[in-house]
Amino acid sequence: MTDNEAIAKKYHRIIAPMTQAGWPFWLVTTLLSAIVLWSVFAFSWQYYWGLGETGMGHPVSWALYLVNFVFFIGISHAGALVSAVLRITHARWGTPFGRAAEAVTVFALAAGPTNILFDLGRGIRFYWVAIHAQFKSPLLWDFTCIMTYFTVSIIFLYVLMVPDIALLRDRFPGRRWLYNPFSLDWTGTEKQWLILGKIIGFLCIAVIPIAVSVHTVVSWVFGMQTQPMWHSTIFAPYFVTGAIYSGIATIIIVTVVLRKVYHLEDYLKPYHFNNMGLLLLTFTLLWAYFTFAEHLTVGYGGGSEELAVLWSKLTGKFAPLFWLMVTLCFVIPFPLLVFKRSIPGLLVSSISIVIGMWLERFLIIIPSFVEPRLPYPRGAYTPSWVEWSMTAGLSAGFILAFVLFSKFFPVISIWETEKEDREKNKSKSQPFDSPG
């Protein structure tokens, strides 16, 4: 029996989902595919009739597509970023979350910028940003940062999967056509492990500043506009904190579902989720602080335009959504994360946070356009069926991509789990030396 065969037998539960596809899998993929196809029809409808089929107009020219863009870009932050930080700090408890987090980053980065193509109307002209580059434009730097982050994230995910791909190559001879080209002739030699370690170390260091820069530049795109409540020096950390906050919640939702559906209880244990819950609690407090500071600053020092937007959130037409956001992002998750970080409690908290953070992105964009600083009358905005259809399609596509990924690749890193198990067994086998 080869080493790969022995490892595959030992971790058969991680590999099992790739060999099992019952009726629930086909039902879920069919429903998600149907939603995606409907969104394709909606996009075709918009492409033929124009952006007039959306709810946008003067003065609301940034709407649901931009909300989705910021939201998905935010989710992408927690994936590769958290994975890189956990690896640099040698936090072994984060190993079971790494693969899922890295995949979330890639799929979210694919979904987010797609909204820009929808918003352009003639999305096929997106390359004009590069061809007719204006170096003073924050949009160019936003495009550059996102594409760099997307490229590095794909490489990061792929490099960390190479040993597992080689294992699958040997485990599934019928799929060698898929795995062999991507295995890089991996045999597990000492030299290969040394090279892999150096590449992973470099990528972990590179991912962190790139990830932070992406949402920082996104915040600058907002901050350089004339819209009220966007001129703030706190916008960059506010955006980055919210992005990591929603990203961690997404990772928890994904891993809880994987744990239940694929029976991964032996690898995703309660103490893993307890530690992730503590991390989520930290960002709950950070989000609450930045949200309070942002609105307090406007309330005490804002002009008439900023105050008009602020009061539309606190007591006006957007007040129900604003206080719902506060409830979902703080009131519900905070006690659950403080007093009992059970897996069901974490799932409820994370779902609440993801919905609340989407509302936060909505409330950052829409009220500022409804109460404009530019010489336009006050406006109103209601998303059309086209916008809701494409929002649903992108969300379904994001989930579908992860479902299909889990059928071809292990959602928990086998080689890292094996390494961690060996280190634990080695430490247990060593005799205890009492001090002195």
C-alpha positions in Angstrom: 0.0 0.0 0.0 1.4 3.4 -1.0 1.6 6.4 1.3 -1.2 8.1 -0.6 -3.4 5.0 -0.5 -2.9 4.8 3.3 -3.7 8.5 3.8 -6.8 8.1 1.6 -8.0 5.2 3.7 -7.3 7.1 6.9 -9.2 10.2 5.8 -11.9 8.4 3.8 -14.6 10.6 5.4 -13.1 13.7 3.8 -12.9 12.0 0.4 -16.3 10.3 0.6 -18.4 13.4 -0.6 -16.6 13.2 -3.9 -17.9 9.6 -4.5 -21.4 10.1 -3.3 -24.1 12.1 -5.1 -27.6 11.2 -3.9 -30.9 12.9 -4.8 -30.3 15.9 -2.4 -27.2 16.8 -4.4 -29.1 16.6 -7.7 -32.1 18.5 -6.3 -29.9 21.4 -4.9 -27.8 21.7 -8.1 -31.0 21.6 -10.2 -32.6 24.4 -8.2 -29.5 26.5 -8.1 -28.9 26.0 -11.9 -32.5 27.0 -12.6 -32.0 30.3 -10.6 -28.8 31.0 -12.5 -30.5 30.4 -15.9 -33.3 32.7 -14.9 -30.8 35.4 -14.1 -29.2 34.9 -17.5 -32.6 35.6 -19.0 -32.9 38.7 -16.9 -29.5 39.9 -18.0 -30.4 39.3 -21.6 -33.6 41.3 -21.1 -31.6 44.2 -19.6 -28.9 44.0 -22.3 -31.6 44.2 -25.0 -33.8 46.9 -23.5 -31.1 48.9 -21.6 -30.6 50.0 -18.0 -34.1 51.6 -18.1 -35.3 48.1 -17.1 -33.7 48.6 -13.6 -35.0 50.9 -10.9 -32.1 53.3 -11.4 -32.4 56.8 -12.5 -31.7 60.4 -11.4 -30.5 60.9 -8.8 -30.0 57.2 -7.8 -27.4 56.0 -10.3 -25.6 53.5 -8.0 -28.0 50.9 -6.7 -28.4 47.2 -6.1 -25.5 46.1 -8.4 -23.1 48.2 -6.5 -24.5 47.0 -3.2 -23.8 43.4 -4.3 -20.4 44.3 -5.6 -19.3 45.7 -2.2 -20.9 42.9 -0.4 -19.2 40.1 -2.3 -15.9 41.8 -2.3 -16.3 42.1 1.5 -17.0 38.4 1.9 -13.8 37.6 -0.1 -11.7 39.3 2.5 -12.1 36.8 5.3 -11.2 33.8 3.1 -7.6 34.0 2.0 -6.9 36.8 4.6 -8.0 34.8 7.6 -6.4 31.6 6.3 -3.1 33.4 5.8 -3.1 35.0 9.2 -3.9 31.7 10.9 -1.0 30.0 9.1 1.5 32.8 9.9 0.5 32.7 13.6 0.6 28.8 13.6 -3.0 28.7 14.9 -3.5 25.0 14.2 -7.2 25.1 15.2 -7.8 27.0 12.0 -6.7 24.1 9.7 -10.2 22.6 9.1 -11.4 26.1 8.0 -8.6 26.9 5.6 -9.7 25.1 2.4 -13.3 26.4 2.6 -12.1 29.9 3.4 -9.8 30.0 0.4 -12.5 28.7 -1.9 -15.0 31.3 -0.6 -12.5 34.0 -1.5 -12.1 32.8 -5.1 -15.9 32.4 -5.7 -16.8 35.7 -4.0 -14.2 37.5 -6.1 -15.7 36.0 -9.2 -19.2 37.0 -8.2 -18.5 40.6 -7.0 -17.0 42.3 -10.1 -19.6 40.6 -12.2 -22.0 43.2 -10.8 -20.0 45.9 -12.4 -20.6 44.3 -15.8 -24.3 44.4 -15.1 -24.1 48.1 -14.0 -22.2 49.1 -17.1 -25.0 48.1 -19.4 -22.6 47.3 -22.2 -20.5 45.1 -20.0 -18.4 43.8 -22.8 -16.6 47.1 -22.7 -15.1 46.5 -19.3 -11.6 46.3 -20.7 -11.8 50.0 -21.6 -10.7 50.6 -18.0 -7.3 49.2 -18.9 -7.1 50.4 -22.5 -8.1 54.0 -21.7 -6.4 54.0 -18.3 -6.6 57.2 -16.2 -4.1 56.9 -13.5 -5.8 59.6 -11.4 -9.0 57.5 -11.3 -9.7 55.4 -8.3 -11.6 53.0 -10.6 -8.4 52.0 -12.3 -6.7 51.2 -9.0 -9.8 49.4 -7.8 -9.7 47.2 -11.0 -6.0 46.6 -10.5 -6.3 45.6 -6.8 -9.2 43.3 -7.4 -7.6 41.5 -10.4 -4.3 41.2 -8.4 -6.2 39.8 -5.4 -8.2 37.4 -7.6 -5.0 36.1 -9.3 -3.1 35.7 -6.0 -6.1 34.0 -4.4 -6.4 31.4 -7.2 -2.7 30.7 -6.9 -3.0 30.4 -3.1 -5.9 28.0 -3.3 -4.3 25.9 -6.0 -0.8 25.7 -4.4 -2.3 24.5 -1.1 -4.3 21.8 -3.0 -1.4 20.3 -4.9 -0.6 17.5 -2.4 -4.3 16.6 -2.2 -4.7 16.6 -5.9 -1.8 14.1 -6.2 -3.6 12.0 -3.6 -6.8 12.1 -5.6 -4.8 11.3 -8.7 -3.7 8.0 -7.2 -7.0 7.3 -5.4 -9.3 7.8 -8.5 -7.7 6.3 -11.6 -10.8 7.1 -13.6 -10.3 10.8 -12.9 -6.6 11.0 -13.7 -7.5 13.1 -16.8 -8.7 15.8 -14.3 -6.2 15.5 -11.5 -2.9 14.6 -13.3 -2.4 17.9 -15.2 -2.8 19.8 -12.0 -0.7 17.6 -9.7 2.6 19.0 -11.0 4.1 15.5 -10.8 3.9 15.7 -7.1 5.4 12.6 -5.3 6.0 14.1 -1.9 9.8 14.3 -2.0 11.7 16.3 0.6 12.6 18.9 -2.0 9.0 19.3 -3.1 7.9 19.8 0.5 10.6 22.4 1.0 9.6 24.4 -2.2 5.9 24.2 -1.2 6.6 25.6 2.2 8.5 28.5 0.8 5.8 29.3 -1.7 3.1 29.1 0.9 5.1 31.4 3.2 5.5 34.0 0.5 1.8 33.8 -0.5 0.6 34.2 3.1 2.7 37.4 3.5 1.6 38.7 0.1 -2.1 38.0 0.5 -2.6 40.2 3.7 -1.6 43.6 2.2 -3.3 42.9 -1.1 -6.6 41.9 0.6 -6.6 45.0 2.8 -5.8 47.2 -0.1 -8.8 45.9 -2.1 -11.5 47.2 0.2 -9.4 50.2 1.1 -9.4 51.3 -2.5 -13.2 50.4 -2.7 -13.7 52.9 0.2 -11.7 55.5 -1.7 -14.0 55.1 -4.7 -16.8 56.1 -2.4 -14.8 58.8 -0.5 -13.8 60.7 -3.7 -17.5 61.2 -4.7 -19.6 64.2 -3.8 -22.3 62.2 -2.1 -23.1 63.0 1.5 -21.8 60.8 4.3 -19.0 59.4 2.1 -16.3 62.0 2.9 -14.8 60.3 5.9 -11.3 59.3 6.9 -12.7 56.3 8.9 -14.3 54.8 5.7 -11.3 52.6 4.9 -11.1 50.8 8.3 -14.9 50.8 8.4 -15.1 49.0 5.1 -12.3 46.5 5.9 -13.7 45.7 9.3 -17.2 45.1 7.9 -15.7 43.0 5.1 -13.8 40.7 7.4 -16.9 40.5 9.7 -19.2 39.3 7.0 -16.5 37.0 5.6 -16.0 35.2 8.9 -19.7 34.7 9.2 -19.9 33.3 5.7 -17.1 30.8 6.5 -18.9 29.7 9.6 -22.2 29.1 7.6 -20.3 27.2 4.9 -18.4 24.9 7.4 -21.4 24.2 9.6 -23.4 23.1 6.5 -20.4 21.0 5.3 -20.1 19.4 8.7 -23.7 18.4 8.8 -24.2 17.3 5.1 -20.8 15.5 4.7 -20.6 14.1 8.2 -17.3 15.8 9.1 -17.9 16.0 12.8 -14.5 14.3 13.5 -12.7 17.1 11.8 -14.8 20.2 12.5 -15.2 19.9 16.2 -17.0 22.2 18.7 -13.7 23.7 20.0 -12.9 24.7 16.4 -16.1 26.6 16.2 -15.7 28.1 19.6 -12.4 29.7 18.5 -14.0 30.9 15.3 -16.8 32.3 17.5 -14.3 34.3 19.6 -12.9 35.8 16.4 -16.4 36.7 15.2 -17.2 38.3 18.6 -14.1 40.4 18.3 -15.2 41.8 14.9 -18.8 42.2 16.3 -17.4 44.7 18.8 -15.2 46.4 16.1 -18.1 46.7 13.7 -20.2 48.3 16.5 -17.5 50.7 17.4 -16.9 51.9 13.8 -20.6 52.1 13.0 -21.2 54.2 16.1 -18.1 56.4 15.4 -19.1 57.0 11.8 -22.6 58.1 12.6 -21.6 60.1 15.7 -19.1 62.1 13.6 -21.8 63.0 11.1 -24.3 63.9 13.8 -22.0 66.4 15.5 -20.0 67.8 12.6 -21.9 67.1 9.4 -23.4 69.7 7.1 -27.1 69.9 6.1 -26.7 67.3 3.4 -25.0 64.8 5.7 -27.6 65.4 8.4 -30.4 64.8 5.9 -29.0 61.4 5.0 -28.3 60.6 8.7 -31.9 61.4 9.9 -33.3 59.5 6.9 -31.6 56.4 8.4 -32.3 57.0 12.1 -35.9 58.3 11.9 -36.9 58.6 8.3 -37.8 56.3 5.4 -34.7 54.1 5.9 -35.1 53.8 9.7 -36.8 50.3 9.6 -33.9 49.0 7.5 -31.2 50.7 9.7 -32.5 49.4 13.0 -33.0 46.0 11.4 -29.4 46.1 10.4 -28.3 47.0 14.0 -30.4 44.2 15.3 -29.0 41.6 12.9 -25.4 42.7 13.2 -25.2 43.3 16.9 -28.3 42.8 19.1 -28.8 39.1 18.0 -25.2 37.9 17.6 -23.6 39.6 20.6 -25.3 37.7 23.4 -25.1 34.4 21.5 -21.4 34.9 21.0 -20.7 36.1 24.6 -22.7 33.6 26.6 -22.8 30.4 24.6 -20.8 29.7 21.4 -22.6 26.5 20.4 -22.6 25.5 16.8 -26.4 26.2 16.4 -25.9 29.6 18.1 -22.9 30.4 15.8 -25.0 29.4 12.7 -27.9 31.7 13.8 -25.4 34.5 14.5 -23.6 34.1 11.2 -26.8 34.1 9.1 -28.0 37.2 11.0 -24.7 39.0 10.4 -24.6 38.1 6.6 -28.1 39.5 6.1 -27.3 42.5 8.3 -24.1 43.3 6.4 -25.9 43.2 3.1 -28.3 45.8 4.5 -25.4 47.9 5.7 -24.0 48.0 2.2 -27.5 49.0 1.0 -27.7 51.8 3.6 -24.3 53.1 2.7 -25.2 53.6 -1.0 -28.9 54.2 -1.5 -29.8 56.9 1.1 -26.8 59.1 -0.1 -28.3 59.1 -3.6 -31.9 59.6 -2.5 -30.7 62.7 -0.5 -28.2 64.0 -3.0 -25.7 66.9 -2.6 -25.7 67.5 -6.3 -28.4 69.8 -7.7 -31.0 67.1 -8.1 -34.4 66.8 -6.4 -34.8 64.1 -3.8 -35.3 60.8 -5.4 -36.7 57.3 -4.7 -35.5 53.9 -5.6 -37.1 50.5 -5.8 -35.2 47.6 -7.3 -36.8 46.1 -10.4 -37.4 42.4 -11.0 -34.3 42.4 -13.2 -32.1 43.5 -10.4 -33.6 41.1 -7.9 -33.3 38.2 -10.4 -29.6 38.9 -11.1 -28.9 39.3 -7.3 -30.5 35.9 -6.8 -28.6 34.4 -9.8 -25.3 35.6 -8.5 -26.0 34.2 -5.0 -27.1 30.9 -6.4 -24.0 30.8 -8.7 -21.8 31.4 -5.7 -23.4 28.5 -3.8 -23.4 26.3 -6.9 -19.7 26.8 -7.5 -18.9 25.7 -3.9 -21.2 22.7 -4.2 -19.5 21.5 -7.4 -16.1 22.3 -5.9 -16.8 20.0 -3.0 -17.6 17.1 -5.4 -14.2 17.3 -7.0 -11.8 18.5 -4.3 -11.6 17.9 -0.5 -13.2 20.7 1.5 -10.7 20.0 4.3 -7.0 20.0 3.6 -6.0 16.3 3.9 -2.2 16.9 3.9 -2.4 19.6 6.5 -4.7 17.4 8.7 -2.3 14.5 8.3 0.6 16.8 9.3 -1.2 18.0 12.3 -2.1 14.5 13.4 1.5 13.4 13.1 2.7 16.3 15.2 0.1 15.4 17.9 1.1 11.8 17.9 4.8 12.7 18.0 4.3 15.0 21.0 2.3 12.2 22.8 5.0 9.6 22.3 7.7 11.8 23.7 8.4 11.2 27.5 7.5 14.0 29.8 10.5 15.8 31.3 9.7 17.4 34.7 11.5 20.7 35.3 14.6 20.8 37.4 
